[in-house]
Structure formats: C-alpha cells, structure tokens
Amino acid sequence: MNRMYAKPVILADDEISEGVYTASGTDCYTVTTNIHQRPETGRGDYRIQVNAAHSATHHSTAQVLVISFNLPVTYVSSNGSLQSSDGTSTLSVAYNYHNNGSDNIGLGDLIVTADEGLSVTGAYMTCNMTCSQHDGL
C-alpha cells in the first residue's frame, strides 16, 4: 500500500469567535485563545483571552507564550511581560506561574492594537520545567 503524506492546512475564518491552537514548544501545554473584544467606537484595541493547560510529569515556575497573528500587532498589556517582537506578527510574553504537572492557567487578557481583521494564527507555551519546591522529591 502506497500512502502519500498530505500536509495539513489551516484556514482563517473571521466568523468563528474561538479557536484552539497548539504547537510544539515543550509539548506540555495546550493553549487556547479567544478574541472576545474587537475595536469599536472609542476603543481601538483587541482583547484576547489566553488559557494554557499544563499536562506533564514536571512542575514549572516560568513560562513563555509565543502567539502569532495574521497581521503585525502592537503590544499594549497582559498579565505577563513582553519579551520580544513588538510591531511584528508574533509576540513572546513571559509569565511566572507555579504549575503542577496537571494545571490550568487563565492567563487573562492579552491586549494589542492592529489593523482591522486581526486573527490568531497560532499559539504555544514553553516552560522552565523546574520548581525548587519540588525538585528532587
């Protein structure tokens, strides 16, 4: 039997309000995003709820979210701190949460500005895979 590989295709659909995006990284987080506020009269930003589910055999005390968009964005704020790439279509944001092996982080709103039609094209999170409270136990 000869089977040919078919490359997966990702399609953007502005009518869908929520999507699940996952990528490699340390393979221990599943990241979901939801653009729940778009620019309106008097407010020109996008607000994106970001959540991460940790599923691993290790604990973690530091994480980096890498989130990609279909357009360049300007970082406004989040519950983390911007690490790099402001003004591009991919942001890196650092967080300092203690995560057990099985834990969920509600990262809160990531606020950015961008031209009309912004969508999230991908997101993943990496971690430091260490915790001084639990290492060596």
Legacy VTK file of the C-alpha trace (Angstrom):
# vtk DataFile Version 3.0
C-alpha trace
ASCII
DATASET POLYDATA
POINTS 137 float
0.000 0.000 0.000
1.459 3.358 -1.036
0.233 6.238 1.137
1.136 9.803 0.363
1.558 12.437 3.049
-0.979 15.253 2.873
0.188 18.450 4.575
-2.457 19.865 6.974
-3.984 23.212 6.015
-5.052 25.944 8.463
-7.857 28.218 7.319
-8.737 31.564 8.924
-12.422 32.297 9.408
-13.392 35.668 10.922
-16.890 34.339 11.655
-15.555 31.902 14.260
-15.200 33.514 17.669
-12.921 30.957 19.298
-10.240 28.619 18.156
-7.805 26.165 19.648
-4.225 26.471 18.558
-1.364 24.284 19.632
2.217 23.854 18.537
5.388 22.288 19.777
7.455 24.073 22.379
7.932 21.713 25.300
4.783 19.784 24.349
3.456 20.130 27.877
0.924 22.957 27.336
-2.225 23.183 25.276
-3.004 26.825 24.562
-6.419 28.234 23.654
-7.209 31.765 22.535
-10.372 33.775 22.094
-10.547 37.312 20.670
-13.522 38.470 22.711
-13.331 42.230 22.095
-12.592 43.931 18.810
-12.117 47.641 18.090
-15.266 49.744 18.407
-16.001 53.459 18.569
-13.966 54.854 21.449
-11.769 51.734 21.870
-9.197 50.733 19.292
-7.748 47.550 20.767
-8.216 43.805 20.588
-8.588 41.805 23.822
-7.616 38.157 23.633
-8.310 35.678 26.420
-5.428 33.192 26.591
-5.546 29.947 28.592
-2.924 27.229 28.966
-3.382 23.691 30.265
-0.206 22.079 31.638
-0.035 18.303 31.288
3.382 16.970 32.281
5.352 14.970 34.818
7.235 18.098 35.953
6.366 21.344 37.736
7.096 24.768 36.287
7.701 28.282 37.629
8.354 30.263 34.443
6.625 30.184 31.066
6.871 31.949 27.703
3.815 32.357 25.484
4.513 32.681 21.758
1.434 33.907 19.899
1.174 34.589 16.164
-1.284 36.738 14.236
-2.232 37.297 10.613
-1.190 40.984 10.938
1.522 42.934 12.767
0.427 43.948 16.285
1.479 46.471 18.874
1.595 45.066 22.405
-0.440 47.092 24.933
-0.582 44.919 28.080
-1.105 41.481 29.633
-0.669 39.672 32.958
2.870 38.864 31.786
5.746 40.922 30.418
6.619 41.413 26.758
9.871 39.647 25.853
10.190 40.420 22.147
8.748 41.150 18.725
6.503 44.182 19.366
5.355 45.542 15.994
5.555 42.146 14.273
3.020 39.356 13.748
4.491 37.194 16.564
4.793 38.165 20.239
6.689 36.478 23.087
5.280 37.121 26.565
6.850 35.816 29.811
4.841 34.628 32.835
5.823 33.409 36.307
3.153 30.976 37.459
3.734 27.898 39.598
2.255 24.959 37.705
1.822 21.445 38.987
2.120 18.636 36.470
-1.582 18.960 35.710
-2.723 22.559 35.963
-4.644 25.223 34.073
-3.569 28.855 33.781
-6.067 31.534 32.894
-3.516 33.983 31.522
-6.136 36.709 31.245
-6.359 39.283 28.542
-3.586 39.999 26.102
-4.317 43.474 24.722
-2.921 44.537 21.353
-3.670 47.079 18.640
-3.670 46.171 14.955
-5.391 46.912 11.691
-8.915 45.617 11.101
-9.326 41.880 10.576
-6.891 40.560 13.194
-6.959 36.828 13.947
-4.733 34.466 15.917
-2.914 32.027 13.635
-1.094 30.022 16.306
-0.015 29.921 19.949
2.189 27.751 22.123
3.801 27.947 25.532
7.145 26.692 26.809
8.215 26.339 30.432
11.373 26.054 32.511
10.390 22.517 33.628
11.672 23.162 37.143
10.470 24.096 40.612
12.778 24.464 43.609
9.937 23.447 45.953
9.517 20.061 44.302
12.786 19.224 42.522
14.450 16.153 43.904
11.344 14.847 45.667
LINES 1 138
137 0 1 2 3 4 5 6 7 8 9 10 11 12 13 14 15 16 17 18 19 20 21 22 23 24 25 26 27 28 29 30 31 32 33 34 35 36 37 38 39 40 41 42 43 44 45 46 47 48 49 50 51 52 53 54 55 56 57 58 59 60 61 62 63 64 65 66 67 68 69 70 71 72 73 74 75 76 77 78 79 80 81 82 83 84 85 86 87 88 89 90 91 92 93 94 95 96 97 98 99 100 101 102 103 104 105 106 107 108 109 110 111 112 113 114 115 116 117 118 119 120 121 122 123 124 125 126 127 128 129 130 131 132 133 134 135 136
